[in-house]
Amino acid sequence: MSEQADYIIVGAGAAGSVLADRLSADGRSTVLVLESGGSDLDPMIAIPKGFFFLSSGNRHSFMYDTEPTGPEHVRERWQRGRVDGGSTSINGLQYERGNRPYWDALERSGLEGWGWNTILPLFLSLENHELGASPERGAGGPLDIRVTREPDELTEAMFAALEDYGLPRVPDINAAEGPRAGYLPNTVRRGRRRSAATAFLDPARRRPNVAYLRHAHVSTVRFDGRRAVGVQARTRGVLRDYRAAREVIICAGGIETPQLLERSGIGAGEVLARIGVAPIVENPHVGEHLIEQRHIVYQAHIDRRLGVNHRLSSRFRQLLAGAGYLLTRRGVIAGGVYDIGGFARLGPGYLGPSRLDPAGLDPASTDPASTDPDTFVMMNPLSMDLASPTPAVSKRPGFRLGAFLLSPETEGSLHSGGAQPDAAPVIEPRYLEAEWERETTRRMIEAARDIASRHPLAELFVEEDAPGADVVTTEQAVAHAWANRALSHAVGTARMAADGAGVVDATLRVTGIEGLRIADTSVLPKQPGNTMAPTYGLAARAAELILADR
């Protein structure tokens, strides 16, 4: 393979795969993609419900330990994909694009070209939606989106309760605004996971102007003065240099990207000094402004044999479900983690940041009269065995609801632990410190109980399994959220901001450096909710910007 290309892309996840496809499509430029992980041929990756076997870590993942944190002062383990397609090959397949107010707030903060009217057409160009084209939905693109499910009585009861609560049912939650609920859009094609690799990377790799190298972990960006001219990568134990004639584009994600910058000499002076790296450009924002999400879980036991527990609650039943899936590519195994998704407004009085946002954002959620959602809700006609040390379906029928803040504001930090590429990062997570975040977390539990009390769920309800009837105060609700794992949606560690208040500008160029851009979740200055779909849109926008400069 060539060791020089016009563009070098670091990472083959959601962003890197889209960029590989779009930058190479017209044949005018050569592209080299370097992926730290290996092949995605593991059958568990292709099976949508294989998520449950991939979510505890394996050879397809980076696993990171945080610093001790939370009420119990324990280390958490964060997971990210390290494989063809990155985290899109191991995640829960949920495709939510971020609401219009989120993208418009970016543009109002001074980030020209990032408003909804610019981003929406890019989403549409990517999508091949099951429901067909509309002004808010794409068809004919490479990324298949599925929203239908097999009829289920418990699922219909949940929809009815959600509607009675005030979340009207819509065919496509991405093609509507305001409070709403519907089947969760999943990236699935004919019963198989549609990852960034299968949708974008594989077609790009078939072109003669694209080179792809697995097991190539980039250690540093190489510079000529303050111009990025390539990268150094460790490929199967050997360090090799790769040169970029035009640009290096980092798509390594919210955890790896700030570490790569710091190892390359871009970061806060004290961090670079601690890890023994000479500065190229000092920037105090690298690795700061880390925003992650915590969630609440509500689970209830019901008195009828409805839902899917009876199909998955034993090894034998799981084998039967698996055999049915292999024969038909249908059934409970053919969908993502949750079936229902929705957007809710839970926080009157504290509907957004309680202080001026450091990135200059002014989301509409600060307006007490706004109806813009501040919470994402998920429901399943399934309940888990809460006593099991590993994920296991309960033998009793029930349903489950999860909820999290769309755009929390509490910030942590993430920095390189050393100059070597395998040095563990120093992750200092923080959560739910603003009063509005804490109060809205309590309201999530109240909302879950309210939904469970509405017809026809109320007629099925027996008892609350989680969080437990004794969880009623704000402090108890926050403690419950801490007891659940973080959501693998970290953003902000190389944030995009106007007027030099971040790491990249609105064109995704790294401040103070030529020939280097970042196009992954690390540049998002605020949480959009789930991050897979926004990253696809971000990468499509990055491709536009890069090709405009060619």
Buried (B, 14 or more C-beta within 10 A) or exposed (E): EEEBBBBBBBBBBBBBBBBBBBBBBEEEBBBBBBBBBBEBEBEBBBBBBBBBBBBEEBEBBBEBEBBEBBEEEEEBEBBBBBBBBBBBBBBBBBBBBBBBBBBBBBBBBBBEBBBBEBBBEBBBBBBBBBBEBEEBBBBEBBBBBBBEBEEBEBBBBBBBBBBBBBBBBBBBBBBBBBBBBBBBBBBBBEBBBBBBBBBBBBBBBEBEBBBBBBBBBBBBBBBEEBEBBBBBBBBEEEEBEBBBBBBBBBBBBBBBBBBBBBBBBBBBEEBBEBBEBEBBBBBEBBBBBBBBBBBBBBBBBBEEEBBBBBBBBEEEBBEBBBEBBEEEBEBBBBBBBBBBBBBBBBBEEBBBBEEEBBBBBBBBBBEEEBEBBBBBBBBBBBBBBEEEEEEBBBEBBBBBBBBBBBBBBBBBBBBBBBBEBEEEBBBBBBBBBBEBBBBBBBBBBEBBBBBBEBEBBEEBBEEBBBBEEEBBEBEBBBBBBBBBEBBBBBBBBBBBBBEEBBBBBBBBBBBBBBBBBBBBBBBBBBBBBBBBBBBBBBBBBBBEBBBEEE
